[in-house]
Amino acid sequence: MLIHGTCVELYGLGVLLRGPSGSGKSDLALRLIDDGAHLVADDQVVLTTKAGRIQAAAPTQIAGRIEVRGIGIVDVATIEAVQIVLIVNLVAPADIPRMPIPHECLLAGISLPTIALAPFEASAAVKVRLAVLVEKRNSRTYSATAENPKSDQ
């Protein structure tokens, strides 16, 4: 299944950033990458399911590339695939509840924790990292599919 979004790997786990064109997916991904995350896919993400888990990868034609608004398409270090453990919906700051109720959404028939974030807030990348660490500590057991990043440059 091919979906619109951007996926990054943090702590061996995948985060799917979703939002309309221009909502800040690549921008937030760049800030996460600048602090040690790895790109999986930008703009389009290939999802596969295996043993009740969702794996994300990039379509071959765009693997290893990210769109940087104002600069163009650039090559970045990537990993081939990762298990998605969190969905981040990018929204306007006014659409984020101060104390949200835990939310999950179905993706490829599998329920995944979902949060809403304003991508251009200075704290957005830190919030994504915290949310992934919370998921990592939860009772779910995750296993990364790609331990070592590779460079496609």
Secondary structure, DSSP 8 states (H G I E B T S, - for coil): -EEE-EEEEETTEEEEEE-STTSSHHHHHHHHHHTT-EEEESSEEEEEEETTEEEEE--GGGTTEEEETTTEEEE-EE-SEEEEEEEEEE--GGGS-SS---EEEEETTEEEEEEEE-TTSTTHHHHHHHHHHHHHHSS-----S--S-EE--
